[in-house]
Amino acid sequence: MATCLIIRFPMLLSALLLGFTAPVFAQTNTEGESNHTAVAEQVEALKKKVIRLNRDLFILEEDLLFPANTQVAVFLSVDTGKFLKLDAVKLKVNDDIVASHLYTERQVTALERGGMQRLYVGNLKTGPHQITAFVEGIGPDQRPYKQAASLEFEKDTGTAALEVRVQDRSSNYQPSVSIVEWE
């Protein structure tokens, strides 16, 4: 029912916008140029209202699709560049592949500068779960590099946030992959 409402809501907004603007344009034709600026201001005000309604709809949709008590979010951070050139990441939750991403040069540069990527947002019931991240790229000596990291965590009520960290490790000149749970 909620999904049906969400799908039909943008059509309703468009119909309302057309319904409000049609009389305004008719008024412009009868009263001349002096009302043209007033009409433009009214149209701009209606556009702003539609944008606010669209934002509210997006927030409502997020709350309906990903309620806080079941939501889990997984982020990726990269602190490499010396020992690994990131190419791809694949994410599994409870043996199901939920996300995979191939990176462009620009995206890798953004991540290496301190950016974070939201890899996955989804729903999990409370209880124990396992998450596994597979990282691929070009490692030391320009060789293909693959590494995986796993974490078993207990999903409580409330939002769970996890971070896949890819870091250079100077102790053995290799990159490391780990998954940590945010508190």
MARSE-38625 format. One record per residue (C-alpha): residue number from 1; residue in three letters; x, y, z. Coordinates in steps of 0.1 Angstrom, whole numbers, plus 5000, padded with zeros to 4 digits. Each point is the difference from the previous one (the first is absolute). Example, Ala and Ser with C-alpha at 12.3 -4.5 7.8 and 13.67 -1.06 7.14 Angstrom:
ATOM num residu    x    y    z
ATOM   1    ala 5123 4955 5078
ATOM   2    ser 5014 5034 4993
***
This chain:
ATOM num residu    x    y    z
ATOM   1    met 5000 5000 5000
ATOM   2    ala 5028 5024 5010
ATOM   3    thr 5020 4992 4968
ATOM   4    cys 4969 5007 4979
ATOM   5    leu 4996 5034 5017
ATOM   6    ile 5037 5007 4994
ATOM   7    ile 4998 4992 4963
ATOM   8    arg 4968 5020 4995
ATOM   9    phe 5011 5030 5021
ATOM  10    pro 5023 5016 4973
ATOM  11    met 4971 4997 4975
ATOM  12    leu 4977 5017 5025
ATOM  13    leu 5025 5028 5005
ATOM  14    ser 5003 5006 4962
ATOM  15    ala 4962 5001 4997
ATOM  16    leu 4997 5025 5028
ATOM  17    leu 5028 5022 4985
ATOM  18    leu 4982 5000 4967
ATOM  19    gly 4967 5007 5017
ATOM  20    phe 5014 5030 5018
ATOM  21    thr 5019 5015 4971
ATOM  22    ala 4973 4997 4973
ATOM  23    pro 4977 5027 5016
ATOM  24    val 5031 5022 5006
ATOM  25    phe 5009 4999 4963
ATOM  26    ala 4964 5007 4990
ATOM  27    gln 5001 5030 5022
ATOM  28    thr 5031 5013 4983
ATOM  29    asn 4984 4999 4966
ATOM  30    thr 4970 5021 5012
ATOM  31    glu 5019 5026 5021
ATOM  32    gly 5031 5006 4979
ATOM  33    glu 5037 5004 5006
ATOM  34    ser 4998 5016 5035
ATOM  35    asn 4990 4967 5016
ATOM  36    his 5027 4981 4982
ATOM  37    thr 5025 5005 5028
ATOM  38    ala 4973 4991 5026
ATOM  39    val 4993 4968 4981
ATOM  40    ala 5037 4992 4998
ATOM  41    glu 5003 5005 5038
ATOM  42    gln 4970 4978 5006
ATOM  43    val 5014 4972 4978
ATOM  44    glu 5034 5003 5018
ATOM  45    ala 4982 4997 5034
ATOM  46    leu 4981 4969 4987
ATOM  47    lys 5033 4985 4988
ATOM  48    lys 5015 5005 5034
ATOM  49    lys 4970 4984 5017
ATOM  50    val 5003 4970 4976
ATOM  51    ile 5037 4997 5008
ATOM  52    arg 4993 5000 5038
ATOM  53    leu 4972 4974 4995
ATOM  54    asn 5024 4979 4979
ATOM  55    arg 5026 5002 5028
ATOM  56    asp 4975 4990 5026
ATOM  57    leu 4988 4972 4978
ATOM  58    phe 5036 4987 4997
ATOM  59    ile 5004 5001 5038
ATOM  60    leu 4967 4981 5004
ATOM  61    glu 5011 4975 4974
ATOM  62    glu 5033 4994 5018
ATOM  63    asp 4982 4995 5033
ATOM  64    leu 4975 4976 4985
ATOM  65    leu 5026 4980 4981
ATOM  66    phe 5027 5000 5026
ATOM  67    pro 4985 5004 5035
ATOM  68    ala 5026 5009 5026
ATOM  69    asn 4995 4968 5020
ATOM  70    thr 5010 4978 4971
ATOM  71    gln 5024 5022 4981
ATOM  72    val 5036 4992 4993
ATOM  73    ala 5024 5022 4981
ATOM  74    val 5035 4990 4988
ATOM  75    phe 5026 5026 4990
ATOM  76    leu 5034 4998 4983
ATOM  77    ser 5031 5020 5010
ATOM  78    val 5033 4998 4983
ATOM  79    asp 5034 5010 5014
ATOM  80    thr 5023 4986 4974
ATOM  81    gly 5018 5010 4969
ATOM  82    lys 5034 4988 5007
ATOM  83    phe 4993 4962 5001
ATOM  84    leu 4966 4997 4983
ATOM  85    lys 4982 5016 4971
ATOM  86    leu 4964 4991 5007
ATOM  87    asp 4980 4984 4971
ATOM  88    ala 4969 4983 5014
ATOM  89    val 4981 4992 5031
ATOM  90    lys 4974 4973 5006
ATOM  91    leu 4978 4998 5031
ATOM  92    lys 4982 4969 5014
ATOM  93    val 4976 5000 5029
ATOM  94    asn 4990 4965 5013
ATOM  95    asp 5014 4983 4968
ATOM  96    asp 4980 5023 4977
ATOM  97    ile 5018 5025 4977
ATOM  98    val 4983 5033 5007
ATOM  99    ala 5024 5024 4984
ATOM 100    ser 5029 5001 4975
ATOM 101    his 5018 5030 4985
ATOM 102    leu 5027 5006 4974
ATOM 103    tyr 5019 5032 5006
ATOM 104    thr 5010 5027 4975
ATOM 105    glu 5033 5019 5004
ATOM 106    arg 4981 5030 5012
ATOM 107    gln 4981 4980 5027
ATOM 108    val 5032 4984 5013
ATOM 109    thr 5016 5035 5002
ATOM 110    ala 4970 5013 5020
ATOM 111    leu 5002 4970 5024
ATOM 112    glu 5037 5004 5004
ATOM 113    arg 4995 5037 5009
ATOM 114    gly 4978 4989 5030
ATOM 115    gly 4966 4995 4984
ATOM 116    met 4977 4973 5011
ATOM 117    gln 4976 4980 4978
ATOM 118    arg 4967 4986 5012
ATOM 119    leu 5002 4964 4986
ATOM 120    tyr 4967 4987 5013
ATOM 121    val 4969 5009 5019
ATOM 122    gly 4975 4973 5008
ATOM 123    asn 4979 4983 5026
ATOM 124    leu 5011 4972 5023
ATOM 125    lys 4980 4985 5028
ATOM 126    thr 5014 5000 5035
ATOM 127    gly 5024 4973 5008
ATOM 128    pro 5034 4987 4989
ATOM 129    his 5012 5007 4964
ATOM 130    gln 5032 4997 4980
ATOM 131    ile 5014 5025 4976
ATOM 132    thr 5028 4994 4976
ATOM 133    ala 5018 5025 4978
ATOM 134    phe 5022 4990 4970
ATOM 135    val 5025 5026 4988
ATOM 136    glu 5018 4998 4967
ATOM 137    gly 5027 5022 4984
ATOM 138    ile 5036 5003 4990
ATOM 139    gly 5023 4993 5029
ATOM 140    pro 5037 5003 5006
ATOM 141    asp 5023 4994 4970
ATOM 142    gln 4970 5006 4977
ATOM 143    arg 4985 4966 5007
ATOM 144    pro 4962 4992 5002
ATOM 145    tyr 4989 5001 5036
ATOM 146    lys 4970 4985 5017
ATOM 147    gln 4992 5000 5037
ATOM 148    ala 4968 4993 5020
ATOM 149    ala 4990 5009 5035
ATOM 150    ser 4970 4987 5021
ATOM 151    leu 4982 5012 5030
ATOM 152    glu 4973 4983 5021
ATOM 153    phe 4979 5025 5017
ATOM 154    glu 4968 5001 5021
ATOM 155    lys 4973 5022 4985
ATOM 156    asp 4981 5017 5028
ATOM 157    thr 4969 5022 4996
ATOM 158    gly 5011 5033 4985
ATOM 159    thr 5022 5008 4971
ATOM 160    ala 5033 4980 4995
ATOM 161    ala 5029 5017 4983
ATOM 162    leu 5030 4981 4988
ATOM 163    glu 5032 5012 4982
ATOM 164    val 5022 4981 4976
ATOM 165    arg 5035 5014 5005
ATOM 166    val 5027 4995 4974
ATOM 167    gln 5033 5012 5013
ATOM 168    asp 5037 4999 4992
ATOM 169    arg 5020 4980 5025
ATOM 170    ser 5036 5011 5000
ATOM 171    ser 5011 4972 5023
ATOM 172    asn 4998 4974 4972
ATOM 173    tyr 4996 5023 4970
ATOM 174    gln 4965 4986 4993
ATOM 175    pro 4965 5015 5001
ATOM 176    ser 4976 4988 5027
ATOM 177    val 4962 4997 4999
ATOM 178    ser 4979 5000 5032
ATOM 179    ile 4964 5006 5009
ATOM 180    val 4991 5019 5031
ATOM 181    glu 4967 5008 5016
ATOM 182    trp 4993 5036 5009
ATOM 183    glu 4987 5006 5035
***
